[in-house]
Every structure is written in structure tokens, then in C-alpha cells.
Amino acid sequence: MRTETTSRQGALDSAATKKTSNGVLDAFAPVADQLLRVRERLLELADDQSPFLAELLDHVLDTTGKGIRPAITLLSSGFHANDGTRAETMAVAVELLHLASLVHDDTVDNAVVRRGKATVGSIWGRNAAVLVGDFIFATSAVFVCDTENVRVIRRFSETIRELSSGELDEMAGSYNYQGTREDYLKRIYGKTASLFRTSSESGAVLSGASDDQVLALNDYGYNLGMAFQIADDILDFQGSAEEAGKPVGNDLSQGVLTLPAIIAIERNPEDNAVIALCRRPGDPEVLAAAVELCQDSSVMDEASAVADRYTGLALESLAHLEQNAARDSLEGLVTALVGRRS
């Protein structure tokens, strides 16, 4: 066993402190203790590994976010009596899958920084990043198998396929101004909403929830994930670089056409700055004009209305569940995650 208990305890204490300082984390109150155990299990993954792999894992695990997806898994298990053990194991798997996908995304994108910290690829190189991402993917699958639930194992496998498909669709659609809104929605389901859906569905299944409850939570995860990604894409144009964690219009500058850009093209399919950028990538003046077009208030309003529609559907799905602390938190999470962005 490695003897890094001091740094590990520091990370756990930090997580405990943050849970009351942010609206998103406040929504996690019913599962706060479980989330700390999930975090501890994640930090233990580097134990008994080779020094190099342990260093890589410590680096990746130190950049974990708020734990939104594992929290959804745990909260979704709160509508049927259970001891929480299998849902907790699944929460670890869900977070590992998310982390592995981020490592691979950063590698594909040649990203230098993630959440203000240097990426694995920028420090140790692309080969190490790919391999540690593979290690984390495989480890997530081991945790899912520990749930001993074939339905959850299958859904998890489908999610890995959907995540990869979404990323490939984004790559193939780079600078493609003929992409449709339907193409975009399919892409963001794969990239984002699929894992939200798996988080909520698996928590319900592993708790022993009824088919109706599982369906309601499946719908919740899907719609929340769609709203979350659309709102994030809006923030790419609407927020400051500090809020978004990247330059304003960064996605567009990389050739990724999100909903605001698609709406701008729909309104004027013959010729506009977004189309001009797709034809002349890298032109700073054309990029500035394209960003300004996407920032038009009517474009932002229409994009926000789409996010609001998914938000409403997420809340509507919860109306079929009993009113309890888990439902209150899931409802609060919708506002905390999407309301602060759009």
C-alpha cells in the first residue's frame, strides 16, 4: 500500500468543505457521505500500482469535478429501500468512465489544460495519456461487473459505444455548415446525455426500483444531460472566459458547430459569417464576425428555449416519483446545473 494518507485526507476534506459552498453541491446533501466514500475509493485506485501508473492516476484523480454523475446515480437509488452498496459501486464506475473519456478527449484535442491543470498528454505525452485512459476505462468496467447486474452492465457497455460515436460524429462534422439540428442533438446525446442517462437509470435499477420508476429516472437523466450540454454550448458564446474555462467561441474556433451556430445558419443558409468561417478556418476576422453572429440575442434566446424544453421534460419526469429528499435534490440539480448557464 502507498502511504499518501495525508494528501488523500486533504482531498477528502476539501470535498467535504465544498459541498456547502456551491448550489450544485448543496443538491447532493442526501448522499454527501456516500459521495465522500466514492471519492475515497477513487483515490485508492493508485494503491499497489507501479510508481509511474500511480503518478498518472493521482494526477487524473486530482482533477475530478463536482461528482455530478455519481451523485445522480446515488440520488436515483433513493426511491426504493436498499443498502446503497451496489449504487455506490456504480457511482465509482460512472465517475471513472467520465474521467477516462475526458483523458481521451484531451488527447484527441491536443488540449494543454483541463480545469486549470496541465493534461496528462501535455506532461507525459500522448502515448501515456491514451494508455492511462484505457486503464481507467477498464477499471470502470470492473466496478460495473461488481454490481452483478446484467442490465446495468449492458447499459454501461452501450454508453461507452455512444460516447465514442458522439466524439467521432463531432470529428467528422468539423466545419460542416450543412449539419442539421438533428445531427447536433444526436451528437450531444452520445457525448454527454448518454452518461447522464446511464447514471440515473443504473441507480434506479440497482436499488430495486419498479419499471415505472426506472423509466422516469431514465427520462430524467436523458433530458438533464441534453439540457446541460446545450446550456454549456450557449455559455461558450454568452459567458466570460473565466466562467466557461476556455476562450469565448472556443468551440466554433475549433470547427465545432453547436446549437447557436446551427440556428444562425438556419436563419440565413445562403451566406453568413459562420459559413464563411467553415470555408476559411483560422481567419481571425471571420471568426470574430461568426462569434458575434452567434451572440445575437435572438439566437441566444432560441437556443435557450431548446435547453428550457429539455429542462422542463427533466422536471416533468420527476413528477411521477414520490416526493422525498432524493427527488428534491434531483429537482434542485436541474436548476443548479442548467439555470446557472442559460
Sequence and secondary structure as in RCSB ss.txt:
>XXXX:A:sequence
MRTETTSRQGALDSAATKKTSNGVLDAFAPVADQLLRVRERLLELADDQSPFLAELLDHVLDTTGKGIRPAITLL
SSGFHANDGTRAETMAVAVELLHLASLVHDDTVDNAVVRRGKATVGSIWGRNAAVLVGDFIFATSAVFVCDTENV
RVIRRFSETIRELSSGELDEMAGSYNYQGTREDYLKRIYGKTASLFRTSSESGAVLSGASDDQVLALNDYGYNLG
MAFQIADDILDFQGSAEEAGKPVGNDLSQGVLTLPAIIAIERNPEDNAVIALCRRPGDPEVLAAAVELCQDSSVM
DEASAVADRYTGLALESLAHLEQNAARDSLEGLVTALVGRRS
>XXXX:A:secstr
    HHHHHHHHHHHHHHTTSSHHHHTTGGGHHHHHHHHHHHHGGGTTS HHHHHHHHHHHTT    HHHHHHHH
HTTTS   SHHHHHHHHHHHHHHHHHHHHHHHHHT SEETTEE HHHHH HHHHHHHHHHHHHHHHHHHHTTT H
HHHHHHHHHHHHHHHHHHHHHHTTT TT  HHHHHHHHIIIIIHHHHHHHHHHHHHHT  HHHHHHHHHHHHHHH
HHHHHHHHHHHHHS HHHHTS TTHHHHTT   HHHHHHHHH  S  HHHHHHHSTT HHHHHHHHHHHT HHHH
HHHHHHHHHHHHHHHHHHTTS  SHHHHHHHHHHIIIIITT 
